[in-house]
Amino acid sequence: MVQKKVPQRMCVGCQEMKTKKELLRIVRSPEGEIFIDPTGKKAGRGAYVCKAMACMESAYKGKRLEKALKQSVSPEVYAQIQSQLESL
């Protein structure tokens, strides 16, 4: 029996490869809006981060989220993402 491939993505915070379901997807829509995509299927450029606060802080300090999304990310968006991470 052939096994299905499990999609792997890299966390922008810790730079580790993990399964897509373990990570949180952050999307830059074609209109330029940045938001969290809980389904993982919204249109736009995506970046993945672990559901750990340490990874998000690392991505913020190194501006890795901005590099992955190819757009500057406002502090309000970072605050929104961090509050949503805390609720998980």
N, C-alpha and C positions, 0 to 999 in steps of 0.2 A: 504494500500500500504506500502511495506517495504522500509524504507529509507536506502540508501547506507551509509556505514561508511566513514567518511572523515579521511584520514590518518593524524595522529598527530605526530609531532617530537619535540624534545627539543632543544632549542637554547643553544649552548655551552657557549655563553657569558652571557646571563641574566637568564638562567636556566628555562625559561618559555616554556610551551607546546603551540605550535601554529600549524596551519594547514601547511601541507607540502609546499603548494604553496606560503605561506607568507615568507618562509625561503630560504636562499641561500645554496646550497649543495657544499661542498668542498670534493674532492675525493683524496684518495691515491690509485693509480692504482697498479695492481699486480707487475709492474716493479719498483715501488717506487716513481713515479712522482706524485707531488701534484698539482692540478689545480681545477678551478671552473667548476662545471658541470651545465650548464644552463638548460639542459633537465631533470636532476634528475634521469637518467636511466643508466649512464655509469657504467661499471664494476669496482668494487673496494670498499674499506672501506670508508664510508662517514661520514661526520660530518656536522651539520646544524648550521647556524648562521643567526640572523636577518639581514635585509637589512639596519640596523642602524649602524653608525660608532661607537657609544658608546659600542655596543655589541661586535664588532670586537676588540676594544681596551681592553675590559674586558677579552676576550678570550686570547688575546696576553699576558696581564700582568699575568694572572693566569696559563698560559701554558696549557689551557684547550683544545685547538685545537690539540696540540701535544699528549695529553693524549687520546683524542678521536680517532685520526688517528694512534696511537701507533707507531709514528715515529717523530723524531725531524723535525721541520719546519724552514727553513732558513729565515733570514730577507728579502731576495729578494722575497720570496713567499708571505710573509706578505705584503710587499709593493705592489706587483702585485694585491693582493686581495683588499687592501685598495683603490688602484686607480680604480679598477673595481667597487667597492662600490660607490665611488664618482661619477662615470659616471651614476649610476642608479638613 
